[in-house]
Amino acid sequence: MRPVFIMIKCDMGKAYQVAQEAVDTIEEASEIYSISGQYDLLAKFYLEPDQDIGRFVTERVQTLAGVKDTFTLITFNAFGGSGAS
């Protein structure tokens, strides 16, 4: 499994509904945080190695009711400190 982070901009007043729908309907969702700044949510998804990221974003995330825009971050390596498990 590989982690993909997606920043999600929502329609005004819809961030909590979008977050709940993502948690309820997207099995790959690991964590979803409300954030400040240009985007409203930061979501972490775990995808299978052969899963198409572009299709996942456009067909599963961008189609959620209330999603206005997304920004996808693809990770390469994970680093941990002494507190990491």
VENDAJO-V55796 format. One line per field, one symbol per residue. phi: phi as a letter, one per 40 degrees, with the letter a starting at -180 (. if undefined). psi: psi as a letter, one per 30 degrees, with the letter a starting at -180 (. if undefined). burial: I if it has 9 or more other ideal C-beta (glycine too) atoms within 8 Angstrom, else O. A space follows every 10 residues. Layout:
BEGIN
phi = ???
psi = ???
burial = ???
END
This chain:
BEGIN
phi = .bcbbbcbcb cdgbdcccdc ccccbbcccb abbcbbhcbc bbbbbbbcdc cccdcdcccb cccccgcbab bcbbcbbbbb ccccb
psi = kkkkkkkkkl lkggeeeeee eeeffjffke kkkkllaflf kjkkkjlleg kjeeeeeefe effkkfkell jkkklekkkk affk.
burial = OOIIIIIIII OOOIIOIIIO IIIOOIOIIO OIOOIOOOII IIIIIIIOOO OOIOOIIIOI IIOIOIIOOI OIOOIOOOOO OOOOO
END
